[in-house]
Amino acid sequence: MRFAYNDRFDPSEFNIKFDYIISHSILSHAAYWQLPLFIENVSRSIKKGTKILASLHFTEGNIYGDRGYSGTELDFKEWIYPYVSYFRKETIENVAKQYGYKLTINDFVPAMLITRAHPAANHSWVILEKQ
């Protein structure tokens, strides 16, 4: 396993096309403008059919203890670690569509595994598949 440490979410330094990408607890701290930046830069290093499994927090909350947020992602203007940011499902759907991804919201398996090991990590999970 290798990691790229940069603030552009740019994996191009590896000079490969990925079959899958796992992004745990990255978008859950991201500013509203970093979501499309993440998708755009990761898109350069993947091929058709690549799947991105990503955790984040929805304003709508989830069944694992995330109560959600009454505002929108526009309230989060900068990276906010160790706090968390939130996105509306509608926003994730629109960005996925804009960049040519099929979106699946899959809270069950990843959330169950992560939450069992770390109960405070009540993220929601999405799968983005490049079309």
URMONOR-V918860 format. One record per residue. N is the residue number from 1. RES is the residue in one letter. PHI is phi in whole degrees, -180 to 180 (none if undefined). Layout:
BEGIN
n=N res=RES phi=PHI
n=N res=RES phi=PHI
END
This chain:
BEGIN
n=1 res=M phi=none
n=2 res=R phi=-128
n=3 res=F phi=-124
n=4 res=A phi=-109
n=5 res=Y phi=-106
n=6 res=N phi=-156
n=7 res=D phi=-91
n=8 res=R phi=-108
n=9 res=F phi=57
n=10 res=D phi=-109
n=11 res=P phi=-91
n=12 res=S phi=-64
n=13 res=E phi=-62
n=14 res=F phi=-82
n=15 res=N phi=54
n=16 res=I phi=-139
n=17 res=K phi=-104
n=18 res=F phi=-81
n=19 res=D phi=-86
n=20 res=Y phi=-155
n=21 res=I phi=-137
n=22 res=I phi=-113
n=23 res=S phi=-125
n=24 res=H phi=-100
n=25 res=S phi=61
n=26 res=I phi=-103
n=27 res=L phi=-67
n=28 res=S phi=-74
n=29 res=H phi=-124
n=30 res=A phi=-82
n=31 res=A phi=-74
n=32 res=Y phi=-55
n=33 res=W phi=-79
n=34 res=Q phi=-82
n=35 res=L phi=-61
n=36 res=P phi=-65
n=37 res=L phi=-62
n=38 res=F phi=-58
n=39 res=I phi=-62
n=40 res=E phi=-62
n=41 res=N phi=-73
n=42 res=V phi=-66
n=43 res=S phi=-59
n=44 res=R phi=-72
n=45 res=S phi=-116
n=46 res=I phi=-132
n=47 res=K phi=-122
n=48 res=K phi=-56
n=49 res=G phi=93
n=50 res=T phi=-61
n=51 res=K phi=-114
n=52 res=I phi=-111
n=53 res=L phi=-102
n=54 res=A phi=-134
n=55 res=S phi=-101
n=56 res=L phi=-163
n=57 res=H phi=-120
n=58 res=F phi=-92
n=59 res=T phi=-59
n=60 res=E phi=-76
n=61 res=G phi=76
n=62 res=N phi=-156
n=63 res=I phi=-81
n=64 res=Y phi=-97
n=65 res=G phi=108
n=66 res=D phi=-80
n=67 res=R phi=-78
n=68 res=G phi=86
n=69 res=Y phi=-150
n=70 res=S phi=-83
n=71 res=G phi=-97
n=72 res=T phi=-130
n=73 res=E phi=-62
n=74 res=L phi=-66
n=75 res=D phi=-75
n=76 res=F phi=-108
n=77 res=K phi=-91
n=78 res=E phi=-141
n=79 res=W phi=-55
n=80 res=I phi=-126
n=81 res=Y phi=-61
n=82 res=P phi=-93
n=83 res=Y phi=-81
n=84 res=V phi=-122
n=85 res=S phi=-110
n=86 res=Y phi=-132
n=87 res=F phi=-128
n=88 res=R phi=-74
n=89 res=K phi=-58
n=90 res=E phi=-58
n=91 res=T phi=-65
n=92 res=I phi=-61
n=93 res=E phi=-60
n=94 res=N phi=-67
n=95 res=V phi=-67
n=96 res=A phi=-58
n=97 res=K phi=-63
n=98 res=Q phi=-58
n=99 res=Y phi=-100
n=100 res=G phi=80
n=101 res=Y phi=-117
n=102 res=K phi=-89
n=103 res=L phi=-103
n=104 res=T phi=-129
n=105 res=I phi=-92
n=106 res=N phi=-128
n=107 res=D phi=-79
n=108 res=F phi=-73
n=109 res=V phi=-66
n=110 res=P phi=-63
n=111 res=A phi=-64
n=112 res=M phi=-62
n=113 res=L phi=-68
n=114 res=I phi=-69
n=115 res=T phi=-65
n=116 res=R phi=-62
n=117 res=A phi=-78
n=118 res=H phi=-144
n=119 res=P phi=-55
n=120 res=A phi=-79
n=121 res=A phi=-88
n=122 res=N phi=-93
n=123 res=H phi=-64
n=124 res=S phi=-98
n=125 res=W phi=-129
n=126 res=V phi=-128
n=127 res=I phi=-117
n=128 res=L phi=-111
n=129 res=E phi=-112
n=130 res=K phi=-69
n=131 res=Q phi=-92
END
